Amino acid sequence: MTEAVAGEVVVTVNGEERRIPDGWSLADLLASLELDARTIVVERNGTILRDRSSFASVELVADDSLEIVHFVGGG
């Protein structure tokens, strides 16, 4: 696992390690990835986060494992 430097934590997003600023919320991460919370599903450490309105209050911590699935419309 990648070592974090001061002020950062390392999380895993869809199998890739990422360094993010300490104290970032899930909403911060999604914004940095340019993802719209209305069009995705997030699983954090094996639990699906169903309440999208809580994403701003979900603080990410070292070793969190996130799986983000993006819905694509079609017809």
Gaussian input, Z-matrix of N, CA and C with variables (Angstrom, degrees):
# hf/3-21g

backbone

0 1
 N
 C     1     B1
 C     2     B2     1     A1
 N     3     B3     2     A2     1     D1
 C     4     B4     3     A3     2     D2
 C     5     B5     4     A4     3     D3
 N     6     B6     5     A5     4     D4
 C     7     B7     6     A6     5     D5
 C     8     B8     7     A7     6     D6
 N     9     B9     8     A8     7     D7
 C    10    B10     9     A9     8     D8
 C    11    B11    10    A10     9     D9
 N    12    B12    11    A11    10    D10
 C    13    B13    12    A12    11    D11
 C    14    B14    13    A13    12    D12
 N    15    B15    14    A14    13    D13
 C    16    B16    15    A15    14    D14
 C    17    B17    16    A16    15    D15
 N    18    B18    17    A17    16    D16
 C    19    B19    18    A18    17    D17
 C    20    B20    19    A19    18    D18
 N    21    B21    20    A20    19    D19
 C    22    B22    21    A21    20    D20
 C    23    B23    22    A22    21    D21
 N    24    B24    23    A23    22    D22
 C    25    B25    24    A24    23    D23
 C    26    B26    25    A25    24    D24
 N    27    B27    26    A26    25    D25
 C    28    B28    27    A27    26    D26
 C    29    B29    28    A28    27    D27
 N    30    B30    29    A29    28    D28
 C    31    B31    30    A30    29    D29
 C    32    B32    31    A31    30    D30
 N    33    B33    32    A32    31    D31
 C    34    B34    33    A33    32    D32
 C    35    B35    34    A34    33    D33
 N    36    B36    35    A35    34    D34
 C    37    B37    36    A36    35    D35
 C    38    B38    37    A37    36    D36
 N    39    B39    38    A38    37    D37
 C    40    B40    39    A39    38    D38
 C    41    B41    40    A40    39    D39
 N    42    B42    41    A41    40    D40
 C    43    B43    42    A42    41    D41
 C    44    B44    43    A43    42    D42
 N    45    B45    44    A44    43    D43
 C    46    B46    45    A45    44    D44
 C    47    B47    46    A46    45    D45
 N    48    B48    47    A47    46    D46
 C    49    B49    48    A48    47    D47
 C    50    B50    49    A49    48    D48
 N    51    B51    50    A50    49    D49
 C    52    B52    51    A51    50    D50
 C    53    B53    52    A52    51    D51
 N    54    B54    53    A53    52    D52
 C    55    B55    54    A54    53    D53
 C    56    B56    55    A55    54    D54
 N    57    B57    56    A56    55    D55
 C    58    B58    57    A57    56    D56
 C    59    B59    58    A58    57    D57
 N    60    B60    59    A59    58    D58
 C    61    B61    60    A60    59    D59
 C    62    B62    61    A61    60    D60
 N    63    B63    62    A62    61    D61
 C    64    B64    63    A63    62    D62
 C    65    B65    64    A64    63    D63
 N    66    B66    65    A65    64    D64
 C    67    B67    66    A66    65    D65
 C    68    B68    67    A67    66    D66
 N    69    B69    68    A68    67    D67
 C    70    B70    69    A69    68    D68
 C    71    B71    70    A70    69    D69
 N    72    B72    71    A71    70    D70
 C    73    B73    72    A72    71    D71
 C    74    B74    73    A73    72    D72
 N    75    B75    74    A74    73    D73
 C    76    B76    75    A75    74    D74
 C    77    B77    76    A76    75    D75
 N    78    B78    77    A77    76    D76
 C    79    B79    78    A78    77    D77
 C    80    B80    79    A79    78    D78
 N    81    B81    80    A80    79    D79
 C    82    B82    81    A81    80    D80
 C    83    B83    82    A82    81    D81
 N    84    B84    83    A83    82    D82
 C    85    B85    84    A84    83    D83
 C    86    B86    85    A85    84    D84
 N    87    B87    86    A86    85    D85
 C    88    B88    87    A87    86    D86
 C    89    B89    88    A88    87    D87
 N    90    B90    89    A89    88    D88
 C    91    B91    90    A90    89    D89
 C    92    B92    91    A91    90    D90
 N    93    B93    92    A92    91    D91
 C    94    B94    93    A93    92    D92
 C    95    B95    94    A94    93    D93
 N    96    B96    95    A95    94    D94
 C    97    B97    96    A96    95    D95
 C    98    B98    97    A97    96    D96
 N    99    B99    98    A98    97    D97
 C   100   B100    99    A99    98    D98
 C   101   B101   100   A100    99    D99
 N   102   B102   101   A101   100   D100
 C   103   B103   102   A102   101   D101
 C   104   B104   103   A103   102   D102
 N   105   B105   104   A104   103   D103
 C   106   B106   105   A105   104   D104
 C   107   B107   106   A106   105   D105
 N   108   B108   107   A107   106   D106
 C   109   B109   108   A108   107   D107
 C   110   B110   109   A109   108   D108
 N   111   B111   110   A110   109   D109
 C   112   B112   111   A111   110   D110
 C   113   B113   112   A112   111   D111
 N   114   B114   113   A113   112   D112
 C   115   B115   114   A114   113   D113
 C   116   B116   115   A115   114   D114
 N   117   B117   116   A116   115   D115
 C   118   B118   117   A117   116   D116
 C   119   B119   118   A118   117   D117
 N   120   B120   119   A119   118   D118
 C   121   B121   120   A120   119   D119
 C   122   B122   121   A121   120   D120
 N   123   B123   122   A122   121   D121
 C   124   B124   123   A123   122   D122
 C   125   B125   124   A124   123   D123
 N   126   B126   125   A125   124   D124
 C   127   B127   126   A126   125   D125
 C   128   B128   127   A127   126   D126
 N   129   B129   128   A128   127   D127
 C   130   B130   129   A129   128   D128
 C   131   B131   130   A130   129   D129
 N   132   B132   131   A131   130   D130
 C   133   B133   132   A132   131   D131
 C   134   B134   133   A133   132   D132
 N   135   B135   134   A134   133   D133
 C   136   B136   135   A135   134   D134
 C   137   B137   136   A136   135   D135
 N   138   B138   137   A137   136   D136
 C   139   B139   138   A138   137   D137
 C   140   B140   139   A139   138   D138
 N   141   B141   140   A140   139   D139
 C   142   B142   141   A141   140   D140
 C   143   B143   142   A142   141   D141
 N   144   B144   143   A143   142   D142
 C   145   B145   144   A144   143   D143
 C   146   B146   145   A145   144   D144
 N   147   B147   146   A146   145   D145
 C   148   B148   147   A147   146   D146
 C   149   B149   148   A148   147   D147
 N   150   B150   149   A149   148   D148
 C   151   B151   150   A150   149   D149
 C   152   B152   151   A151   150   D150
 N   153   B153   152   A152   151   D151
 C   154   B154   153   A153   152   D152
 C   155   B155   154   A154   153   D153
 N   156   B156   155   A155   154   D154
 C   157   B157   156   A156   155   D155
 C   158   B158   157   A157   156   D156
 N   159   B159   158   A158   157   D157
 C   160   B160   159   A159   158   D158
 C   161   B161   160   A160   159   D159
 N   162   B162   161   A161   160   D160
 C   163   B163   162   A162   161   D161
 C   164   B164   163   A163   162   D162
 N   165   B165   164   A164   163   D163
 C   166   B166   165   A165   164   D164
 C   167   B167   166   A166   165   D165
 N   168   B168   167   A167   166   D166
 C   169   B169   168   A168   167   D167
 C   170   B170   169   A169   168   D168
 N   171   B171   170   A170   169   D169
 C   172   B172   171   A171   170   D170
 C   173   B173   172   A172   171   D171
 N   174   B174   173   A173   172   D172
 C   175   B175   174   A174   173   D173
 C   176   B176   175   A175   174   D174
 N   177   B177   176   A176   175   D175
 C   178   B178   177   A177   176   D176
 C   179   B179   178   A178   177   D177
 N   180   B180   179   A179   178   D178
 C   181   B181   180   A180   179   D179
 C   182   B182   181   A181   180   D180
 N   183   B183   182   A182   181   D181
 C   184   B184   183   A183   182   D182
 C   185   B185   184   A184   183   D183
 N   186   B186   185   A185   184   D184
 C   187   B187   186   A186   185   D185
 C   188   B188   187   A187   186   D186
 N   189   B189   188   A188   187   D187
 C   190   B190   189   A189   188   D188
 C   191   B191   190   A190   189   D189
 N   192   B192   191   A191   190   D190
 C   193   B193   192   A192   191   D191
 C   194   B194   193   A193   192   D192
 N   195   B195   194   A194   193   D193
 C   196   B196   195   A195   194   D194
 C   197   B197   196   A196   195   D195
 N   198   B198   197   A197   196   D196
 C   199   B199   198   A198   197   D197
 C   200   B200   199   A199   198   D198
 N   201   B201   200   A200   199   D199
 C   202   B202   201   A201   200   D200
 C   203   B203   202   A202   201   D201
 N   204   B204   203   A203   202   D202
 C   205   B205   204   A204   203   D203
 C   206   B206   205   A205   204   D204
 N   207   B207   206   A206   205   D205
 C   208   B208   207   A207   206   D206
 C   209   B209   208   A208   207   D207
 N   210   B210   209   A209   208   D208
 C   211   B211   210   A210   209   D209
 C   212   B212   211   A211   210   D210
 N   213   B213   212   A212   211   D211
 C   214   B214   213   A213   212   D212
 C   215   B215   214   A214   213   D213
 N   216   B216   215   A215   214   D214
 C   217   B217   216   A216   215   D215
 C   218   B218   217   A217   216   D216
 N   219   B219   218   A218   217   D217
 C   220   B220   219   A219   218   D218
 C   221   B221   220   A220   219   D219
 N   222   B222   221   A221   220   D220
 C   223   B223   222   A222   221   D221
 C   224   B224   223   A223   222   D222

   B1=1.4566
   B2=1.5204
   B3=1.3040
   B4=1.4537
   B5=1.5250
   B6=1.3066
   B7=1.4616
   B8=1.5200
   B9=1.3061
   B10=1.4596
   B11=1.5218
   B12=1.3090
   B13=1.4555
   B14=1.5202
   B15=1.3154
   B16=1.4676
   B17=1.5194
   B18=1.3166
   B19=1.4604
   B20=1.5174
   B21=1.3360
   B22=1.4563
   B23=1.5217
   B24=1.3235
   B25=1.4624
   B26=1.5212
   B27=1.3195
   B28=1.4603
   B29=1.5197
   B30=1.3335
   B31=1.4575
   B32=1.5232
   B33=1.3177
   B34=1.4571
   B35=1.5191
   B36=1.3335
   B37=1.4559
   B38=1.5283
   B39=1.3288
   B40=1.4663
   B41=1.5279
   B42=1.3342
   B43=1.4523
   B44=1.5226
   B45=1.3391
   B46=1.4654
   B47=1.5164
   B48=1.3203
   B49=1.4634
   B50=1.5180
   B51=1.3319
   B52=1.4683
   B53=1.5101
   B54=1.3126
   B55=1.4638
   B56=1.5202
   B57=1.3143
   B58=1.4638
   B59=1.5252
   B60=1.3256
   B61=1.4622
   B62=1.5261
   B63=1.3145
   B64=1.4593
   B65=1.5255
   B66=1.3157
   B67=1.4631
   B68=1.5104
   B69=1.3233
   B70=1.4658
   B71=1.5182
   B72=1.3233
   B73=1.4595
   B74=1.5254
   B75=1.3118
   B76=1.4535
   B77=1.5292
   B78=1.3217
   B79=1.4693
   B80=1.5273
   B81=1.3418
   B82=1.4662
   B83=1.5287
   B84=1.3246
   B85=1.4601
   B86=1.5228
   B87=1.3210
   B88=1.4626
   B89=1.5249
   B90=1.3240
   B91=1.4632
   B92=1.5234
   B93=1.3402
   B94=1.4682
   B95=1.5210
   B96=1.3312
   B97=1.4594
   B98=1.5296
   B99=1.3344
   B100=1.4630
   B101=1.5265
   B102=1.3469
   B103=1.4596
   B104=1.5203
   B105=1.3044
   B106=1.4601
   B107=1.5301
   B108=1.3120
   B109=1.4647
   B110=1.5270
   B111=1.3221
   B112=1.4690
   B113=1.5236
   B114=1.3426
   B115=1.4669
   B116=1.5303
   B117=1.3322
   B118=1.4644
   B119=1.5197
   B120=1.3120
   B121=1.4642
   B122=1.5164
   B123=1.3340
   B124=1.4621
   B125=1.5216
   B126=1.3249
   B127=1.4506
   B128=1.5235
   B129=1.3185
   B130=1.4680
   B131=1.5195
   B132=1.3068
   B133=1.4668
   B134=1.5270
   B135=1.3482
   B136=1.4531
   B137=1.5132
   B138=1.3379
   B139=1.4645
   B140=1.5260
   B141=1.3328
   B142=1.4558
   B143=1.5207
   B144=1.3260
   B145=1.4702
   B146=1.5172
   B147=1.3123
   B148=1.4606
   B149=1.5274
   B150=1.3136
   B151=1.4677
   B152=1.5305
   B153=1.3277
   B154=1.4650
   B155=1.5285
   B156=1.3218
   B157=1.4652
   B158=1.5259
   B159=1.3396
   B160=1.4652
   B161=1.5303
   B162=1.3290
   B163=1.4604
   B164=1.5287
   B165=1.3268
   B166=1.4680
   B167=1.5244
   B168=1.3355
   B169=1.4711
   B170=1.5285
   B171=1.3318
   B172=1.4637
   B173=1.5273
   B174=1.3329
   B175=1.4596
   B176=1.5201
   B177=1.3165
   B178=1.4630
   B179=1.5214
   B180=1.3245
   B181=1.4651
   B182=1.5189
   B183=1.3302
   B184=1.4653
   B185=1.5157
   B186=1.3049
   B187=1.4612
   B188=1.5241
   B189=1.3421
   B190=1.4607
   B191=1.5182
   B192=1.3178
   B193=1.4559
   B194=1.5171
   B195=1.3256
   B196=1.4585
   B197=1.5174
   B198=1.3075
   B199=1.4563
   B200=1.5180
   B201=1.3194
   B202=1.4619
   B203=1.5226
   B204=1.3251
   B205=1.4606
   B206=1.5212
   B207=1.3192
   B208=1.4677
   B209=1.5170
   B210=1.3265
   B211=1.4601
   B212=1.5204
   B213=1.3091
   B214=1.4587
   B215=1.5228
   B216=1.3234
   B217=1.4554
   B218=1.5167
   B219=1.2635
   B220=1.4551
   B221=1.5065
   B222=1.2753
   B223=1.4346
   B224=1.4189
   A1=109.30
   A2=116.11
   A3=123.10
   A4=109.59
   A5=116.38
   A6=121.11
   A7=109.61
   A8=116.92
   A9=121.58
   A10=109.45
   A11=115.27
   A12=120.54
   A13=107.60
   A14=116.21
   A15=120.37
   A16=110.54
   A17=115.93
   A18=121.23
   A19=113.94
   A20=116.91
   A21=121.03
   A22=110.49
   A23=115.19
   A24=121.49
   A25=107.11
   A26=115.43
   A27=120.86
   A28=108.12
   A29=115.11
   A30=121.72
   A31=107.65
   A32=116.49
   A33=121.00
   A34=108.10
   A35=115.85
   A36=121.95
   A37=107.77
   A38=115.88
   A39=121.72
   A40=111.57
   A41=115.56
   A42=121.23
   A43=115.86
   A44=118.19
   A45=122.09
   A46=110.39
   A47=116.01
   A48=119.61
   A49=109.39
   A50=115.01
   A51=121.40
   A52=108.78
   A53=115.36
   A54=121.25
   A55=107.29
   A56=115.09
   A57=119.98
   A58=108.13
   A59=117.01
   A60=118.93
   A61=111.63
   A62=116.13
   A63=122.20
   A64=108.59
   A65=116.65
   A66=120.81
   A67=114.18
   A68=117.32
   A69=119.48
   A70=110.38
   A71=114.89
   A72=120.98
   A73=108.82
   A74=115.18
   A75=119.91
   A76=110.13
   A77=117.17
   A78=120.93
   A79=110.76
   A80=118.06
   A81=121.20
   A82=110.46
   A83=115.74
   A84=120.07
   A85=110.38
   A86=117.01
   A87=120.44
   A88=111.09
   A89=117.09
   A90=120.74
   A91=110.50
   A92=117.00
   A93=120.08
   A94=111.44
   A95=116.87
   A96=121.96
   A97=111.83
   A98=116.50
   A99=123.78
   A100=111.97
   A101=114.50
   A102=120.83
   A103=110.26
   A104=115.81
   A105=122.72
   A106=107.98
   A107=116.76
   A108=121.82
   A109=112.15
   A110=117.80
   A111=120.35
   A112=112.44
   A113=116.80
   A114=119.18
   A115=113.10
   A116=116.28
   A117=120.00
   A118=111.48
   A119=114.40
   A120=122.29
   A121=105.59
   A122=116.41
   A123=121.04
   A124=109.54
   A125=114.42
   A126=121.88
   A127=106.29
   A128=116.23
   A129=121.77
   A130=108.59
   A131=115.64
   A132=121.77
   A133=111.78
   A134=115.34
   A135=120.71
   A136=116.19
   A137=117.34
   A138=121.19
   A139=109.86
   A140=116.21
   A141=119.96
   A142=109.08
   A143=115.72
   A144=121.41
   A145=107.86
   A146=115.78
   A147=121.11
   A148=113.71
   A149=117.56
   A150=121.39
   A151=110.19
   A152=115.40
   A153=119.95
   A154=112.45
   A155=117.24
   A156=119.84
   A157=111.83
   A158=117.14
   A159=120.29
   A160=112.75
   A161=118.62
   A162=120.97
   A163=112.33
   A164=118.12
   A165=120.39
   A166=112.33
   A167=116.76
   A168=119.34
   A169=113.33
   A170=117.19
   A171=120.92
   A172=108.28
   A173=116.45
   A174=119.97
   A175=109.59
   A176=115.38
   A177=120.84
   A178=109.34
   A179=115.51
   A180=121.07
   A181=109.08
   A182=115.42
   A183=121.28
   A184=110.44
   A185=114.66
   A186=124.04
   A187=114.75
   A188=118.31
   A189=119.18
   A190=108.03
   A191=115.90
   A192=122.02
   A193=107.65
   A194=116.40
   A195=122.02
   A196=110.01
   A197=115.37
   A198=121.89
   A199=105.59
   A200=115.98
   A201=121.42
   A202=107.95
   A203=115.10
   A204=121.27
   A205=107.72
   A206=115.68
   A207=122.30
   A208=108.64
   A209=116.32
   A210=120.86
   A211=109.62
   A212=115.41
   A213=120.95
   A214=106.83
   A215=114.83
   A216=119.71
   A217=111.26
   A218=115.87
   A219=120.56
   A220=109.93
   A221=115.15
   A222=115.71
   A223=112.40
   D1=142.54
   D2=179.05
   D3=-67.45
   D4=137.88
   D5=176.47
   D6=-82.08
   D7=135.11
   D8=176.32
   D9=-81.39
   D10=150.11
   D11=172.80
   D12=-97.90
   D13=169.33
   D14=-178.19
   D15=-53.49
   D16=133.49
   D17=177.74
   D18=84.66
   D19=4.33
   D20=179.71
   D21=-128.48
   D22=157.98
   D23=169.31
   D24=-129.46
   D25=156.35
   D26=178.01
   D27=-108.17
   D28=125.07
   D29=176.26
   D30=-123.94
   D31=162.82
   D32=176.74
   D33=-109.78
   D34=126.15
   D35=179.72
   D36=-121.44
   D37=115.65
   D38=-178.44
   D39=48.97
   D40=44.02
   D41=175.32
   D42=85.67
   D43=-4.59
   D44=-179.77
   D45=-110.33
   D46=133.55
   D47=176.19
   D48=-74.33
   D49=138.24
   D50=177.85
   D51=-134.89
   D52=140.32
   D53=171.99
   D54=-93.32
   D55=129.50
   D56=177.90
   D57=-131.09
   D58=157.19
   D59=177.58
   D60=-62.14
   D61=139.57
   D62=175.71
   D63=-58.14
   D64=134.94
   D65=178.44
   D66=93.10
   D67=-1.22
   D68=178.77
   D69=-67.51
   D70=144.56
   D71=174.17
   D72=-94.30
   D73=168.86
   D74=175.06
   D75=-59.15
   D76=-38.91
   D77=178.41
   D78=-61.20
   D79=-38.57
   D80=177.65
   D81=-62.03
   D82=-45.02
   D83=-179.87
   D84=-62.07
   D85=-46.62
   D86=-179.30
   D87=-61.23
   D88=-40.23
   D89=177.94
   D90=-63.02
   D91=-41.31
   D92=-179.75
   D93=-66.12
   D94=-27.14
   D95=177.92
   D96=-90.93
   D97=0.70
   D98=-178.85
   D99=57.00
   D100=43.95
   D101=177.97
   D102=-108.89
   D103=138.51
   D104=178.49
   D105=-90.50
   D106=121.06
   D107=-177.19
   D108=-58.37
   D109=-22.28
   D110=-179.05
   D111=-75.54
   D112=-14.72
   D113=-174.40
   D114=-116.46
   D115=17.23
   D116=-177.93
   D117=-134.30
   D118=164.75
   D119=169.71
   D120=-124.37
   D121=136.58
   D122=-179.62
   D123=-119.38
   D124=132.70
   D125=172.53
   D126=-113.63
   D127=125.20
   D128=179.69
   D129=-117.24
   D130=118.36
   D131=178.46
   D132=50.49
   D133=41.43
   D134=175.71
   D135=87.75
   D136=-1.82
   D137=-179.24
   D138=-115.71
   D139=127.20
   D140=177.38
   D141=-73.84
   D142=129.71
   D143=178.51
   D144=-91.59
   D145=105.52
   D146=-173.50
   D147=-86.90
   D148=-26.34
   D149=-175.15
   D150=-92.99
   D151=92.23
   D152=-177.97
   D153=-60.35
   D154=-28.23
   D155=-179.28
   D156=-68.01
   D157=-14.10
   D158=-179.75
   D159=-91.25
   D160=-5.08
   D161=-174.63
   D162=-56.27
   D163=-34.52
   D164=-179.95
   D165=-68.89
   D166=-22.10
   D167=-178.95
   D168=-101.28
   D169=0.19
   D170=177.77
   D171=-87.72
   D172=101.39
   D173=-179.77
   D174=-81.89
   D175=129.17
   D176=179.20
   D177=-82.04
   D178=139.86
   D179=-178.49
   D180=-127.00
   D181=163.61
   D182=-178.90
   D183=-52.34
   D184=138.91
   D185=177.10
   D186=73.61
   D187=8.40
   D188=172.03
   D189=-61.52
   D190=143.39
   D191=176.21
   D192=-118.52
   D193=119.58
   D194=-176.46
   D195=-118.30
   D196=137.35
   D197=170.46
   D198=-118.51
   D199=123.80
   D200=-178.30
   D201=-117.50
   D202=122.55
   D203=178.58
   D204=-111.88
   D205=126.37
   D206=-177.41
   D207=-103.34
   D208=127.80
   D209=178.49
   D210=-82.70
   D211=138.13
   D212=177.10
   D213=-121.38
   D214=124.71
   D215=179.29
   D216=-79.06
   D217=157.71
   D218=178.26
   D219=-169.97
   D220=174.79
   D221=-178.91
   D222=-162.80

